[in-house]
Structure formats: C-alpha cells, structure tokens
Amino acid sequence: MKLIRRKNKVSSHHSPSERKYILGDNTSFVVDEAYNTLRSNIIFSMPGKGCKVVEFTSCGMSDGKSINVLNTAITFAETNVKVLLIDCDLRRPNINRLLARKSSPGLTNVLVNACALEDAIVRIDDYNLDVIFSGYLPPNPSELLSSEALAELMETLKERYDYIFIDTPPVSAVIDAAVISKYTNGAVIVVRPGSTKKEELVNIVSQLEFADAKIVGFVLNCVDDEHGGYYYRGKYKYNYTYAYVHGAESTKTAKNTKSNSKNESQKSK
C-alpha cells in the first residue's frame, strides 16, 4: 500500500486554534497511529469490492464529528485511494471552516441544479482529497436529503470514488443522519464523555438501527486524563476510541460502550 506524504500548505490558511486539530507533518505518532487504526477497522468492517460510504454523526453539537470525519478522510487519502468528503450538515456546516475555504457552490447547489457537479467538487491537493462543501443553507434540508436528486448523485459519485465520507448533523437534533443512512455502508458515532448522556446514546443507536444503518463503531472525543486521555500539544485532551458492534442488542451496546472502550481503546486526537 503506497502512502502519500501529507503536506501542511493548507493548514497555513487556518487560524492557530484550528491548525492543531487537522492531521499534518507535525502530528504526533500516537495520534497518527490512532487514525491508522480507525482506518483499518473501517476497512475490515466493510469487506468486498466497490465504493464504501461512511457517515459520521453524534448525539449533540460540538462533539467533534466534523474534525473526526475530516481527519479520517485524510488518513484514507494517504493510501492513494480516491476519497471524497461531503458536508451533508446543511444546518451548521463546518468542513469549509476547518479547511478555511470561503463559501462556494456545494451540495445544495447541485441538488437544485444551480451548478454542475464538477463545479462543486473542490480538490485539496495537499491532502490528495476531494471535498463537496454544503453549499447555500436551504430552508428544507431534510427534503433535499430525501430527494431523488441526492440518490442519483450518490450513484454517480460511487462510480468515481473508492471511499466517500459524509459529515451529518447530530441525530438528537434532526433526522438527517438517519435519512442519509440509506446511502451508506456504515455509520460512526462520535461520543463526548461528560457531554453525551447514556440515554442520548441509546436513542441515537436506536434511530440509526431503525433506519437500517450499520453502526461500525464509536469514537470517544475529549476524554480527560482521569479516563485515560492525554494532553495533545499541551492544552487539549483527546482519546479517541474505536469499537466494533458485533451484532449485540443496541441498548446493551450503548450501555457497554464505555467499559468496552477501556479494553479496546486506541489513543488519538
């Protein structure tokens, strides 16, 4: 597997606070290895040929789903496969802010035939990554994500890419993530201890499973030292955990996520 060396040119456009979150040449070995482990687990959970589509969601806002899906996409793109990242959070889009890109035609523009698909795909050469930003904020995001236009678009994109990663809104806020699940091969749930409540996690798992989504794992974000975290660049604490769901009952899985992650955790940003 050929690895592509990532560059830091894009990060020079970020604010200092944003720069420390995105993977780059200065990222620690521990953080790199954690995302590599996450990448391997996603690959092994989705065997077979053809494009794989993975959505990242969370229980609430500010849980870290956007930075996680971006870094995961970057990690996959380093292996010289064709990767696309789509910002499907049409209510509070964040990918363009993380990449310090101005508003441009994006997903919503394509869905309403306001621009061509090629005009909405942004190439991030420094990361060997293609991105489709959210586009303008529509008054009817759920309707757009349920439209036949999105179904046709996804079929077109799956013919072009090996992996497609989708940033979706928190499930506890709206149903968009569950709606998008019909286009995906799996879902990763970002959990923030101290913020995410057990009842919320049980609910999000139930909603996704009701939509026939395959939950392939959980990512623990912002875990403090008391729970096995560590300081990242001297200020922010992270400990990302990836755990498989092996066909267990959804409620039991949600309740046991924390205890299981202590045994299977891999630290990362």
C-alpha atoms as an extended CHARMM CRD file, in Angstrom:
* protein
*
       269  EXT
         1         1  MET       CA              0.0000000000        0.0000000000        0.0000000000  PROA      1               0.0000000000
         2         2  LYS       CA              1.5900000000        3.2360000000       -1.1690000000  PROA      2               0.0000000000
         3         3  LEU       CA              1.4520000000        6.0820000000        1.3340000000  PROA      3               0.0000000000
         4         4  ILE       CA              1.2910000000        9.7050000000        0.2540000000  PROA      4               0.0000000000
         5         5  ARG       CA              3.1680000000       12.1670000000        2.4060000000  PROA      5               0.0000000000
         6         6  ARG       CA              0.7470000000       14.8090000000        3.6390000000  PROA      6               0.0000000000
         7         7  LYS       CA              1.6780000000       18.4540000000        3.3610000000  PROA      7               0.0000000000
         8         8  ASN       CA              0.9400000000       21.4110000000        5.5840000000  PROA      8               0.0000000000
         9         9  LYS       CA              0.3210000000       24.0840000000        2.9370000000  PROA      9               0.0000000000
        10        10  VAL       CA             -3.4260000000       24.1400000000        3.5030000000  PROA      10              0.0000000000
        11        11  SER       CA             -3.0140000000       24.4640000000        7.2560000000  PROA      11              0.0000000000
        12        12  SER       CA             -1.2200000000       27.7770000000        6.8100000000  PROA      12              0.0000000000
        13        13  HSD       CA             -4.6170000000       29.2880000000        5.9940000000  PROA      13              0.0000000000
        14        14  HSD       CA             -6.1300000000       28.1030000000        9.2670000000  PROA      14              0.0000000000
        15        15  SER       CA             -6.2750000000       30.0450000000       12.4690000000  PROA      15              0.0000000000
        16        16  PRO       CA             -3.7940000000       28.7770000000       15.1100000000  PROA      16              0.0000000000
        17        17  SER       CA             -6.5990000000       27.1280000000       17.0920000000  PROA      17              0.0000000000
        18        18  GLU       CA             -7.8410000000       25.2100000000       14.0300000000  PROA      18              0.0000000000
        19        19  ARG       CA             -4.3880000000       24.1930000000       12.8430000000  PROA      19              0.0000000000
        20        20  LYS       CA             -3.7250000000       21.9470000000       15.8180000000  PROA      20              0.0000000000
        21        21  TYR       CA             -6.7300000000       19.7380000000       15.0840000000  PROA      21              0.0000000000
        22        22  ILE       CA             -6.0370000000       18.7430000000       11.4810000000  PROA      22              0.0000000000
        23        23  LEU       CA             -3.5520000000       15.9910000000       10.6790000000  PROA      23              0.0000000000
        24        24  GLY       CA             -0.2440000000       17.2530000000        9.3080000000  PROA      24              0.0000000000
        25        25  ASP       CA              3.5010000000       16.6900000000        9.3090000000  PROA      25              0.0000000000
        26        26  ASN       CA              3.7080000000       17.8120000000       12.9350000000  PROA      26              0.0000000000
        27        27  THR       CA              1.0140000000       15.4460000000       14.1920000000  PROA      27              0.0000000000
        28        28  SER       CA              2.3160000000       13.1260000000       16.8980000000  PROA      28              0.0000000000
        29        29  PHE       CA              2.9840000000        9.4620000000       16.1900000000  PROA      29              0.0000000000
        30        30  VAL       CA              0.3450000000        8.4190000000       18.7240000000  PROA      30              0.0000000000
        31        31  VAL       CA             -2.3460000000       10.4620000000       17.0140000000  PROA      31              0.0000000000
        32        32  ASP       CA             -1.3230000000        9.2060000000       13.5860000000  PROA      32              0.0000000000
        33        33  GLU       CA             -1.4390000000        5.5940000000       14.7290000000  PROA      33              0.0000000000
        34        34  ALA       CA             -4.8630000000        6.0200000000       16.2790000000  PROA      34              0.0000000000
        35        35  TYR       CA             -6.3030000000        7.2640000000       12.9920000000  PROA      35              0.0000000000
        36        36  ASN       CA             -4.4920000000        4.4760000000       11.1640000000  PROA      36              0.0000000000
        37        37  THR       CA             -6.1920000000        2.0110000000       13.4980000000  PROA      37              0.0000000000
        38        38  LEU       CA             -9.5300000000        3.6830000000       12.8500000000  PROA      38              0.0000000000
        39        39  ARG       CA             -8.8920000000        3.3880000000        9.1220000000  PROA      39              0.0000000000
        40        40  SER       CA             -8.0300000000       -0.3030000000        9.4020000000  PROA      40              0.0000000000
        41        41  ASN       CA            -11.1160000000       -1.0560000000       11.4620000000  PROA      41              0.0000000000
        42        42  ILE       CA            -13.3870000000        0.6890000000        8.9720000000  PROA      42              0.0000000000
        43        43  ILE       CA            -11.8060000000       -1.2440000000        6.0970000000  PROA      43              0.0000000000
        44        44  PHE       CA            -12.1790000000       -4.5940000000        7.8530000000  PROA      44              0.0000000000
        45        45  SER       CA            -15.7810000000       -3.8590000000        8.8080000000  PROA      45              0.0000000000
        46        46  MET       CA            -16.7190000000       -3.3030000000        5.1540000000  PROA      46              0.0000000000
        47        47  PRO       CA            -15.2770000000       -6.1610000000        3.0860000000  PROA      47              0.0000000000
        48        48  GLY       CA            -15.8890000000       -6.5760000000       -0.6020000000  PROA      48              0.0000000000
        49        49  LYS       CA            -15.3440000000       -4.5130000000       -3.7070000000  PROA      49              0.0000000000
        50        50  GLY       CA            -16.9120000000       -1.2450000000       -4.7440000000  PROA      50              0.0000000000
        51        51  CYS       CA            -17.1650000000        2.2030000000       -3.2190000000  PROA      51              0.0000000000
        52        52  LYS       CA            -17.7140000000        2.3460000000        0.5410000000  PROA      52              0.0000000000
        53        53  VAL       CA            -19.7620000000        5.1970000000        2.0110000000  PROA      53              0.0000000000
        54        54  VAL       CA            -19.3280000000        6.0630000000        5.7040000000  PROA      54              0.0000000000
        55        55  GLU       CA            -21.2570000000        8.6880000000        7.6490000000  PROA      55              0.0000000000
        56        56  PHE       CA            -20.0670000000       10.3390000000       10.8540000000  PROA      56              0.0000000000
        57        57  THR       CA            -22.6510000000       11.6360000000       13.2970000000  PROA      57              0.0000000000
        58        58  SER       CA            -23.0110000000       12.4030000000       17.0010000000  PROA      58              0.0000000000
        59        59  CYS       CA            -25.5670000000       12.9660000000       19.7200000000  PROA      59              0.0000000000
        60        60  GLY       CA            -25.0800000000       16.6980000000       20.0190000000  PROA      60              0.0000000000
        61        61  MET       CA            -23.2830000000       19.7120000000       18.6350000000  PROA      61              0.0000000000
        62        62  SER       CA            -19.5920000000       20.2990000000       19.3990000000  PROA      62              0.0000000000
        63        63  ASP       CA            -18.9370000000       16.5910000000       19.9440000000  PROA      63              0.0000000000
        64        64  GLY       CA            -16.1720000000       16.6000000000       17.3180000000  PROA      64              0.0000000000
        65        65  LYS       CA            -17.7470000000       14.7370000000       14.4070000000  PROA      65              0.0000000000
        66        66  SER       CA            -16.5270000000       17.1900000000       11.7520000000  PROA      66              0.0000000000
        67        67  ILE       CA            -12.8510000000       17.1160000000       12.7030000000  PROA      67              0.0000000000
        68        68  ASN       CA            -13.0280000000       13.3350000000       13.0520000000  PROA      68              0.0000000000
        69        69  VAL       CA            -14.5440000000       12.7440000000        9.6310000000  PROA      69              0.0000000000
        70        70  LEU       CA            -12.0650000000       15.1660000000        8.0470000000  PROA      70              0.0000000000
        71        71  ASN       CA             -9.0420000000       13.5080000000        9.6330000000  PROA      71              0.0000000000
        72        72  THR       CA            -10.3690000000       10.0590000000        8.7860000000  PROA      72              0.0000000000
        73        73  ALA       CA            -10.7970000000       11.0870000000        5.1480000000  PROA      73              0.0000000000
        74        74  ILE       CA             -7.2490000000       12.4560000000        5.1200000000  PROA      74              0.0000000000
        75        75  THR       CA             -5.9310000000        9.1980000000        6.5650000000  PROA      75              0.0000000000
        76        76  PHE       CA             -7.6470000000        7.1760000000        3.8450000000  PROA      76              0.0000000000
        77        77  ALA       CA             -6.4580000000        9.5450000000        1.1020000000  PROA      77              0.0000000000
        78        78  GLU       CA             -2.8640000000        8.9600000000        2.2010000000  PROA      78              0.0000000000
        79        79  THR       CA             -3.1300000000        5.3770000000        0.9460000000  PROA      79              0.0000000000
        80        80  ASN       CA             -3.5800000000        6.6270000000       -2.6330000000  PROA      80              0.0000000000
        81        81  VAL       CA             -7.2400000000        5.6520000000       -2.9340000000  PROA      81              0.0000000000
        82        82  LYS       CA             -9.8350000000        8.0300000000       -4.3440000000  PROA      82              0.0000000000
        83        83  VAL       CA            -11.5640000000        9.7520000000       -1.4240000000  PROA      83              0.0000000000
        84        84  LEU       CA            -14.4220000000       12.2460000000       -1.3240000000  PROA      84              0.0000000000
        85        85  LEU       CA            -15.6600000000       14.1320000000        1.7380000000  PROA      85              0.0000000000
        86        86  ILE       CA            -19.2000000000       15.5500000000        1.6190000000  PROA      86              0.0000000000
        87        87  ASP       CA            -20.5550000000       18.0500000000        4.1360000000  PROA      87              0.0000000000
        88        88  CYS       CA            -24.1850000000       16.9760000000        4.4850000000  PROA      88              0.0000000000
        89        89  ASP       CA            -24.7500000000       19.0620000000        7.5910000000  PROA      89              0.0000000000
        90        90  LEU       CA            -26.9800000000       21.5580000000        5.8340000000  PROA      90              0.0000000000
        91        91  ARG       CA            -27.8720000000       23.3110000000        9.0870000000  PROA      91              0.0000000000
        92        92  ARG       CA            -24.4640000000       24.0100000000       10.6730000000  PROA      92              0.0000000000
        93        93  PRO       CA            -21.8040000000       23.1320000000        8.0730000000  PROA      93              0.0000000000
        94        94  ASN       CA            -18.2730000000       23.0390000000        9.4070000000  PROA      94              0.0000000000
        95        95  ILE       CA            -15.9400000000       21.4490000000        6.8610000000  PROA      95              0.0000000000
        96        96  ASN       CA            -15.3600000000       24.6740000000        4.9160000000  PROA      96              0.0000000000
        97        97  ARG       CA            -14.4340000000       26.4430000000        8.1600000000  PROA      97              0.0000000000
        98        98  LEU       CA            -11.9940000000       23.7090000000        9.1400000000  PROA      98              0.0000000000
        99        99  LEU       CA            -10.3250000000       23.9500000000        5.7320000000  PROA      99              0.0000000000
       100       100  ALA       CA            -10.5370000000       27.7570000000        5.7810000000  PROA      100             0.0000000000
       101       101  ARG       CA            -12.4220000000       27.8780000000        2.4910000000  PROA      101             0.0000000000
       102       102  LYS       CA            -14.8590000000       30.6040000000        1.5150000000  PROA      102             0.0000000000
       103       103  SER       CA            -18.4440000000       29.8190000000        0.6420000000  PROA      103             0.0000000000
       104       104  SER       CA            -18.6730000000       28.1810000000       -2.7560000000  PROA      104             0.0000000000
       105       105  PRO       CA            -21.1510000000       26.1380000000       -4.7550000000  PROA      105             0.0000000000
       106       106  GLY       CA            -21.7290000000       22.8760000000       -2.9560000000  PROA      106             0.0000000000
       107       107  LEU       CA            -24.1020000000       20.0090000000       -2.3430000000  PROA      107             0.0000000000
       108       108  THR       CA            -27.3060000000       22.0280000000       -2.1860000000  PROA      108             0.0000000000
       109       109  ASN       CA            -26.4450000000       23.8760000000       -5.3930000000  PROA      109             0.0000000000
       110       110  VAL       CA            -26.0020000000       20.5800000000       -7.2110000000  PROA      110             0.0000000000
       111       111  LEU       CA            -29.2280000000       19.1160000000       -5.8250000000  PROA      111             0.0000000000
       112       112  VAL       CA            -31.3200000000       22.0380000000       -7.1040000000  PROA      112             0.0000000000
       113       113  ASN       CA            -29.4750000000       22.1640000000      -10.4410000000  PROA      113             0.0000000000
       114       114  ALA       CA            -27.9220000000       25.5310000000       -9.6400000000  PROA      114             0.0000000000
       115       115  CYS       CA            -24.4640000000       24.3220000000      -10.6310000000  PROA      115             0.0000000000
       116       116  ALA       CA            -22.7600000000       21.3760000000      -12.2700000000  PROA      116             0.0000000000
       117       117  LEU       CA            -21.2660000000       18.6220000000      -10.1410000000  PROA      117             0.0000000000
       118       118  GLU       CA            -17.7630000000       19.3770000000      -11.4130000000  PROA      118             0.0000000000
       119       119  ASP       CA            -18.0780000000       22.9600000000      -10.1850000000  PROA      119             0.0000000000
       120       120  ALA       CA            -18.9470000000       21.7730000000       -6.6800000000  PROA      120             0.0000000000
       121       121  ILE       CA            -16.0390000000       19.3570000000       -6.2440000000  PROA      121             0.0000000000
       122       122  VAL       CA            -13.0710000000       21.1010000000       -4.6170000000  PROA      122             0.0000000000
       123       123  ARG       CA             -9.6730000000       19.4540000000       -4.8940000000  PROA      123             0.0000000000
       124       124  ILE       CA             -7.4800000000       19.6930000000       -1.7860000000  PROA      124             0.0000000000
       125       125  ASP       CA             -4.1320000000       18.7400000000       -3.3170000000  PROA      125             0.0000000000
       126       126  ASP       CA             -2.2430000000       18.9230000000       -0.0380000000  PROA      126             0.0000000000
       127       127  TYR       CA             -4.3280000000       16.0280000000        1.2750000000  PROA      127             0.0000000000
       128       128  ASN       CA             -4.9960000000       14.1730000000       -2.0160000000  PROA      128             0.0000000000
       129       129  LEU       CA             -8.6570000000       14.7060000000       -1.1820000000  PROA      129             0.0000000000
       130       130  ASP       CA            -11.8190000000       15.8870000000       -2.9540000000  PROA      130             0.0000000000
       131       131  VAL       CA            -14.4560000000       17.8000000000       -0.9830000000  PROA      131             0.0000000000
       132       132  ILE       CA            -18.0340000000       18.8520000000       -1.6640000000  PROA      132             0.0000000000
       133       133  PHE       CA            -18.9920000000       21.6010000000        0.7620000000  PROA      133             0.0000000000
       134       134  SER       CA            -22.5660000000       22.1150000000        1.9180000000  PROA      134             0.0000000000
       135       135  GLY       CA            -23.3600000000       24.9950000000       -0.4180000000  PROA      135             0.0000000000
       136       136  TYR       CA            -26.0150000000       27.5270000000        0.4990000000  PROA      136             0.0000000000
       137       137  LEU       CA            -28.1540000000       26.7900000000        3.5650000000  PROA      137             0.0000000000
       138       138  PRO       CA            -31.5900000000       25.6920000000        2.3470000000  PROA      138             0.0000000000
       139       139  PRO       CA            -34.9240000000       26.1830000000        4.1350000000  PROA      139             0.0000000000
       140       140  ASN       CA            -35.7350000000       22.4990000000        3.6110000000  PROA      140             0.0000000000
       141       141  PRO       CA            -32.5950000000       20.4290000000        4.3410000000  PROA      141             0.0000000000
       142       142  SER       CA            -34.4140000000       17.2090000000        5.2270000000  PROA      142             0.0000000000
       143       143  GLU       CA            -36.4130000000       17.3400000000        1.9990000000  PROA      143             0.0000000000
       144       144  LEU       CA            -33.2760000000       17.8590000000       -0.0710000000  PROA      144             0.0000000000
       145       145  LEU       CA            -31.5150000000       14.9470000000        1.6140000000  PROA      145             0.0000000000
       146       146  SER       CA            -34.5500000000       12.7490000000        0.9540000000  PROA      146             0.0000000000
       147       147  SER       CA            -34.7770000000       13.7540000000       -2.6850000000  PROA      147             0.0000000000
       148       148  GLU       CA            -34.2740000000       11.5990000000       -5.7400000000  PROA      148             0.0000000000
       149       149  ALA       CA            -31.6140000000       14.0960000000       -6.7910000000  PROA      149             0.0000000000
       150       150  LEU       CA            -29.3790000000       13.0160000000       -3.9120000000  PROA      150             0.0000000000
       151       151  ALA       CA            -29.9730000000        9.3460000000       -4.6840000000  PROA      151             0.0000000000
       152       152  GLU       CA            -28.8770000000        9.9000000000       -8.2820000000  PROA      152             0.0000000000
       153       153  LEU       CA            -25.9050000000       11.9920000000       -7.1800000000  PROA      153             0.0000000000
       154       154  MET       CA            -24.6670000000        9.3010000000       -4.8030000000  PROA      154             0.0000000000
       155       155  GLU       CA            -24.8200000000        6.6720000000       -7.5310000000  PROA      155             0.0000000000
       156       156  THR       CA            -22.7380000000        8.9130000000       -9.7790000000  PROA      156             0.0000000000
       157       157  LEU       CA            -20.1700000000        9.6080000000       -7.0690000000  PROA      157             0.0000000000
       158       158  LYS       CA            -19.8490000000        5.9380000000       -6.0950000000  PROA      158             0.0000000000
       159       159  GLU       CA            -18.6470000000        5.2050000000       -9.6120000000  PROA      159             0.0000000000
       160       160  ARG       CA            -15.8080000000        7.7200000000       -9.1980000000  PROA      160             0.0000000000
       161       161  TYR       CA            -14.5010000000        7.1140000000       -5.6930000000  PROA      161             0.0000000000
       162       162  ASP       CA            -13.2390000000        4.2840000000       -3.5220000000  PROA      162             0.0000000000
       163       163  TYR       CA            -14.4210000000        5.8660000000       -0.2660000000  PROA      163             0.0000000000
       164       164  ILE       CA            -16.9610000000        8.5910000000        0.4320000000  PROA      164             0.0000000000
       165       165  PHE       CA            -17.1510000000       10.1170000000        3.9080000000  PROA      165             0.0000000000
       166       166  ILE       CA            -20.1880000000       12.1420000000        4.9520000000  PROA      166             0.0000000000
       167       167  ASP       CA            -20.4600000000       14.6650000000        7.7720000000  PROA      167             0.0000000000
       168       168  THR       CA            -24.0690000000       14.6280000000        9.0000000000  PROA      168             0.0000000000
       169       169  PRO       CA            -25.9650000000       16.6210000000       11.6460000000  PROA      169             0.0000000000
       170       170  PRO       CA            -26.3190000000       15.2460000000       15.1870000000  PROA      170             0.0000000000
       171       171  VAL       CA            -29.0280000000       12.6050000000       15.3140000000  PROA      171             0.0000000000
       172       172  SER       CA            -30.5130000000       14.0090000000       18.5170000000  PROA      172             0.0000000000
       173       173  ALA       CA            -31.2940000000       17.2990000000       16.7590000000  PROA      173             0.0000000000
       174       174  VAL       CA            -32.7360000000       16.2200000000       13.4010000000  PROA      174             0.0000000000
       175       175  ILE       CA            -33.4100000000       13.1060000000       11.3540000000  PROA      175             0.0000000000
       176       176  ASP       CA            -30.9530000000       13.9440000000        8.5650000000  PROA      176             0.0000000000
       177       177  ALA       CA            -28.3390000000       11.3830000000        9.6250000000  PROA      177             0.0000000000
       178       178  ALA       CA            -30.9410000000        8.6230000000        9.6430000000  PROA      178             0.0000000000
       179       179  VAL       CA            -32.1790000000        9.7360000000        6.2200000000  PROA      179             0.0000000000
       180       180  ILE       CA            -28.6590000000        9.6370000000        4.7790000000  PROA      180             0.0000000000
       181       181  SER       CA            -28.0860000000        6.1460000000        6.1970000000  PROA      181             0.0000000000
       182       182  LYS       CA            -29.7930000000        4.5380000000        3.2150000000  PROA      182             0.0000000000
       183       183  TYR       CA            -26.8800000000        5.6680000000        1.0510000000  PROA      183             0.0000000000
       184       184  THR       CA            -24.1400000000        4.4220000000        3.3830000000  PROA      184             0.0000000000
       185       185  ASN       CA            -22.3460000000        1.1910000000        4.1870000000  PROA      185             0.0000000000
       186       186  GLY       CA            -21.8090000000        2.1620000000        7.7930000000  PROA      186             0.0000000000
       187       187  ALA       CA            -22.0590000000        4.8350000000       10.4690000000  PROA      187             0.0000000000
       188       188  VAL       CA            -19.5190000000        6.0060000000       13.0350000000  PROA      188             0.0000000000
       189       189  ILE       CA            -20.8750000000        7.7370000000       16.1380000000  PROA      189             0.0000000000
       190       190  VAL       CA            -18.7340000000       10.3820000000       17.8420000000  PROA      190             0.0000000000
       191       191  VAL       CA            -19.2660000000       10.4490000000       21.6060000000  PROA      191             0.0000000000
       192       192  ARG       CA            -18.0400000000       13.1190000000       24.0170000000  PROA      192             0.0000000000
       193       193  PRO       CA            -17.8740000000       11.8530000000       27.6270000000  PROA      193             0.0000000000
       194       194  GLY       CA            -19.2380000000       14.3900000000       30.0540000000  PROA      194             0.0000000000
       195       195  SER       CA            -21.4780000000       15.8130000000       27.3530000000  PROA      195             0.0000000000
       196       196  THR       CA            -23.1680000000       12.8090000000       25.7580000000  PROA      196             0.0000000000
       197       197  LYS       CA            -25.7300000000       11.2240000000       28.0660000000  PROA      197             0.0000000000
       198       198  LYS       CA            -26.3170000000        7.4900000000       28.1450000000  PROA      198             0.0000000000
       199       199  GLU       CA            -29.9620000000        7.9540000000       27.2110000000  PROA      199             0.0000000000
       200       200  GLU       CA            -28.9540000000       10.0440000000       24.1910000000  PROA      200             0.0000000000
       201       201  LEU       CA            -26.5520000000        7.3710000000       23.0170000000  PROA      201             0.0000000000
       202       202  VAL       CA            -29.1830000000        4.6580000000       23.3790000000  PROA      202             0.0000000000
       203       203  ASN       CA            -31.5880000000        6.8300000000       21.3990000000  PROA      203             0.0000000000
       204       204  ILE       CA            -29.1490000000        7.5770000000       18.5910000000  PROA      204             0.0000000000
       205       205  VAL       CA            -28.2970000000        3.8950000000       18.1920000000  PROA      205             0.0000000000
       206       206  SER       CA            -31.9970000000        3.0340000000       18.0890000000  PROA      206             0.0000000000
       207       207  GLN       CA            -32.7420000000        5.6970000000       15.4710000000  PROA      207             0.0000000000
       208       208  LEU       CA            -29.9120000000        4.6120000000       13.2070000000  PROA      208             0.0000000000
       209       209  GLU       CA            -30.7460000000        0.9330000000       13.5190000000  PROA      209             0.0000000000
       210       210  PHE       CA            -34.4000000000        1.7070000000       12.7940000000  PROA      210             0.0000000000
       211       211  ALA       CA            -33.1530000000        3.2970000000        9.5600000000  PROA      211             0.0000000000
       212       212  ASP       CA            -31.2390000000        0.0610000000        8.8330000000  PROA      212             0.0000000000
       213       213  ALA       CA            -27.8880000000        1.7530000000        9.3600000000  PROA      213             0.0000000000
       214       214  LYS       CA            -24.9050000000       -0.4380000000       10.1330000000  PROA      214             0.0000000000
       215       215  ILE       CA            -23.1330000000        1.0600000000       13.1390000000  PROA      215             0.0000000000
       216       216  VAL       CA            -19.4830000000        0.1240000000       12.7100000000  PROA      216             0.0000000000
       217       217  GLY       CA            -18.0500000000        1.9040000000       15.7260000000  PROA      217             0.0000000000
       218       218  PHE       CA            -17.7770000000        4.7290000000       18.2120000000  PROA      218             0.0000000000
       219       219  VAL       CA            -15.2060000000        7.4820000000       18.5940000000  PROA      219             0.0000000000
       220       220  LEU       CA            -14.6370000000        8.9350000000       22.0640000000  PROA      220             0.0000000000
       221       221  ASN       CA            -13.6660000000       12.5900000000       21.8920000000  PROA      221             0.0000000000
       222       222  CYS       CA            -12.2450000000       14.9130000000       24.5840000000  PROA      222             0.0000000000
       223       223  VAL       CA            -11.5710000000       12.2790000000       27.2210000000  PROA      223             0.0000000000
       224       224  ASP       CA             -9.7330000000       13.7520000000       30.2000000000  PROA      224             0.0000000000
       225       225  ASP       CA             -6.6930000000       12.2790000000       31.9560000000  PROA      225             0.0000000000
       226       226  GLU       CA             -8.8700000000       10.6110000000       34.5680000000  PROA      226             0.0000000000
       227       227  HSD       CA            -10.3700000000        8.4270000000       31.8390000000  PROA      227             0.0000000000
       228       228  GLY       CA             -7.0780000000        7.5750000000       30.1910000000  PROA      228             0.0000000000
       229       229  GLY       CA             -6.6910000000       10.5950000000       27.9580000000  PROA      229             0.0000000000
       230       230  TYR       CA             -3.5560000000       12.5670000000       27.3610000000  PROA      230             0.0000000000
       231       231  TYR       CA             -2.5310000000       16.1210000000       26.5900000000  PROA      231             0.0000000000
       232       232  TYR       CA             -2.3030000000       16.9400000000       22.9180000000  PROA      232             0.0000000000
       233       233  ARG       CA              0.0580000000       19.8230000000       22.2060000000  PROA      233             0.0000000000
       234       234  GLY       CA             -0.0830000000       20.9110000000       25.7990000000  PROA      234             0.0000000000
       235       235  LYS       CA             -3.6460000000       22.1100000000       26.0110000000  PROA      235             0.0000000000
       236       236  TYR       CA             -6.3820000000       19.9490000000       24.5610000000  PROA      236             0.0000000000
       237       237  LYS       CA             -7.0640000000       16.4250000000       25.7420000000  PROA      237             0.0000000000
       238       238  TYR       CA             -8.1270000000       13.6940000000       23.3660000000  PROA      238             0.0000000000
       239       239  ASN       CA             -8.5780000000        9.9740000000       23.4880000000  PROA      239             0.0000000000
       240       240  TYR       CA            -10.3820000000        8.5410000000       20.5030000000  PROA      240             0.0000000000
       241       241  THR       CA            -11.6900000000        5.0290000000       20.7990000000  PROA      241             0.0000000000
       242       242  TYR       CA            -12.9200000000        2.7910000000       18.0360000000  PROA      242             0.0000000000
       243       243  ALA       CA            -15.0040000000       -0.2520000000       18.9780000000  PROA      243             0.0000000000
       244       244  TYR       CA            -16.9180000000       -2.6740000000       16.8110000000  PROA      244             0.0000000000
       245       245  VAL       CA            -20.5650000000       -3.5170000000       17.3350000000  PROA      245             0.0000000000
       246       246  HSD       CA            -20.7360000000       -7.2830000000       16.9160000000  PROA      246             0.0000000000
       247       247  GLY       CA            -24.4610000000       -7.7320000000       16.4270000000  PROA      247             0.0000000000
       248       248  ALA       CA            -25.2510000000       -7.0450000000       20.0650000000  PROA      248             0.0000000000
       249       249  GLU       CA            -28.5520000000       -5.5730000000       21.1750000000  PROA      249             0.0000000000
       250       250  SER       CA            -28.4190000000       -1.8370000000       20.5490000000  PROA      250             0.0000000000
       251       251  THR       CA            -29.2650000000       -0.8030000000       24.1180000000  PROA      251             0.0000000000
       252       252  LYS       CA            -26.7030000000       -3.1370000000       25.6010000000  PROA      252             0.0000000000
       253       253  THR       CA            -24.0910000000       -1.9810000000       23.1350000000  PROA      253             0.0000000000
       254       254  ALA       CA            -24.6930000000        1.6430000000       24.0050000000  PROA      254             0.0000000000
       255       255  LYS       CA            -24.5320000000        0.9810000000       27.7330000000  PROA      255             0.0000000000
       256       256  ASN       CA            -21.3300000000       -1.0190000000       27.4290000000  PROA      256             0.0000000000
       257       257  THR       CA            -19.5240000000        1.3320000000       25.0820000000  PROA      257             0.0000000000
       258       258  LYS       CA            -17.5300000000        2.9770000000       27.8390000000  PROA      258             0.0000000000
       259       259  SER       CA            -16.4340000000       -0.2110000000       29.5550000000  PROA      259             0.0000000000
       260       260  ASN       CA            -15.5720000000       -1.9110000000       26.2780000000  PROA      260             0.0000000000
       261       261  SER       CA            -13.5460000000        1.0330000000       25.1020000000  PROA      261             0.0000000000
       262       262  LYS       CA            -11.2610000000        0.7950000000       28.1280000000  PROA      262             0.0000000000
       263       263  ASN       CA            -10.1590000000       -2.5920000000       26.9340000000  PROA      263             0.0000000000
       264       264  GLU       CA            -10.0080000000       -1.8270000000       23.2000000000  PROA      264             0.0000000000
       265       265  SER       CA             -9.0940000000        1.8400000000       23.1020000000  PROA      265             0.0000000000
       266       266  GLN       CA             -6.5180000000        3.3810000000       20.8260000000  PROA      266             0.0000000000
       267       267  LYS       CA             -5.4970000000        6.9390000000       21.6670000000  PROA      267             0.0000000000
       268       268  SER       CA             -5.6870000000        9.6650000000       19.1340000000  PROA      268             0.0000000000
       269       269  LYS       CA             -6.5370000000       13.2600000000       18.6430000000  PROA      269             0.0000000000
